[in-house]
Amino acid sequence: MIYTITVNPSIDYVVQLPQMTLGSVNRLAHTAKLPGGKGINVSQILNDLDQPNKALGFIGGFTGTFISDALKAKGLDCHFTPIADDTRINVKIHAEEETELNGAGPDITAKEIEAFYTELANLTPNDVVVMSGSLAPSLPDSFYYDIIQKVEAAGANFVIDTTGEALKKTLPSHPLVVKPNNHELADYYHTTFNSQADIIAAGQRMLAEGAQHVLISMAGDGGLLITKDAVYFSPAPKGQVINSVGAGDSMIGGFVGTFAKTHDAVESFRYGLACGSATAFSEDIATRAKIDEILPLINIEKLAH
């Protein structure tokens, strides 16, 4: 089983308008209310790939009810822990530039945290736990690390989509895959990259520090997969980018969902790239039809490194 964890989900209120003028009344051309959260995005992709999964996290209030109902309508297997406080609302403004107004998140009590942990009480070595997104301010900084301890004790695998010091602390526990983009990777090692070879060297360093696989997304420059045996590259497929929100989560979902079935890192890379691109070319998280449309456009080559 794959468990996705979204500790600070949201309703994403997406608005589109030709241009936004501060201090004036702006007329919206289009609006949408979507269940948001990085782990939720991963679960939606896993569902598209027919990979069983359970969506975990914290939800509360009328906003939490909206999220739960919307996800169940999409067929997600939701096991959210109810909380007393309201789930947040984020506003995504698509005008001349993309602007996001993100709420901080609800208060979560110690009792509610303990209730959440019961969902992870029966982990097995065949399970994968995917942790994505920011922590609600009321959660302890050690929250993800505490979950990793439970995963390690069960002999299961985990994926954590994070950066900086939080990522550094998890690498010795051997995450199944890490997915920095090239800018995050440069920041992590306090350096700059002048070539693809520089990016690969940094990815190999991250592998040596504990990651089982390293995925590096490079936007229009494609993506890299680094394993203990080889380095693989794929150019980005051609298409119109409509919405970049959730593309990285979709890449993780495609990789993890395929790896759970095949244990083939290269095939998982192919699906990861297809899922990430399919979401970037869609208004919302990609559908299976869009993923299948993109898959033939993914061309992976093994590099001599």
Disulfide bonds with the S-S distance in Angstrom:
none
